[in-house]
Amino acid sequence: MSNDYDERSFEERMQSNFKSRTGVDWSPQATIDNFVLFGPEQRADALDQIDLEISKTDVDDNPNALATAAQRLHLRRELQSLHHKMLQVRR
C-alpha cells in the first residue's frame, strides 16, 4: 500500500479503482458481489481497510457525514457476515 496521502473519499477511491479494473461503475452492491471472489486473507484485509475508513469518518452534526458513516457501517456488516459464512464453508 502506498504511503501517499489521498484526499479523495473512500467512495471516490473505490469508484476509481473499480472502474479501472472492471470498466463499470462502483457500487456497494458491486463490492459485495465481488467480495466472494477474494480469498480469506484478501477479505480480511478489505474488512480492515473499511474499518480504517470508518475510524477516519468525522461524524458531527453534518447530516451528510452521518449518512456516509451509516452507509459504510452497513457495507462493513454485510461484508463481515459474508466473510464469516464463507469461512464456515472453508472458502
N, C-alpha and C positions, 0 to 999 in steps of 0.2 A: 504494500500500500504506500502511496506517495505521501511525503510529509508536506507537500504544497497545500496551502490553505485555499479552500474553495468556498467562495461566498454564496454560491448557489444553494438553494434549499435542497433538502433530501429529495423531494419530489422532482425538482428540476434536474438533479443529477441522475436520478433513476430514469427519467424520460430520455435524457441524452444517451446514457449507456445502453438502455434497452433498444432505442431506435437505431443506434449504430450497429448493434448486434443482430437485430431481427428485421429491421426495416419498417416496423409498425410502432404505433404509439404505445406508451406505457400506461398501465392502469393497475390499481391494487389487485384486481382480479387476475390480470396477466401475471403478476408476481406469484400469486397463489398457484396458478396453473403451471408455471414453470418451476416452482419450488420442488415439486415431486421429482423432477429430473436431477436434482442435486444429490450428491452423496451425503452421508450423515455429517461429515466434518464441514462440508460446504454449507449445509443447512444451519449448523450450529454457529458458523462464522456469520452467516446472514442475520441470524437472530441477535448475535452480539452487536452487529452493526446497527440494527434497528434500535436496540437498547441504548446505544450511544447517541443516536439521533434523538430518541425520546428524552434522554437526560439533558440534551442541549436545548430542548424546546423551552422557551421562556413563556410560561403561561401567566399572563397578567390579566388585567381587566379587558383586554382586547378580545372580542368575540371570535375573530378570525384565528387568533393564536390558540384559543381554547378548542375550536373546531378542528384545527390541524392536529393538535395533540390527541384529541379523541380519535381521529382517523388513523393516526399512527399506532395508537394503543389497540385499536380494533384489528388492524393488519397484523400486529405483533401476536395477538391472541389467536387469530386464525392460523398463522404460520406455526406457532408453538403447538397447537393442537394437532396439526397435520404432521409435524415433526415427530411428536410422541406416538401417533398412530403408525407412522412408517417404521419407527424403531421397534414397535411391538411385533410387526411382521418381518422384522430383521432386514429392513431395506434402508 
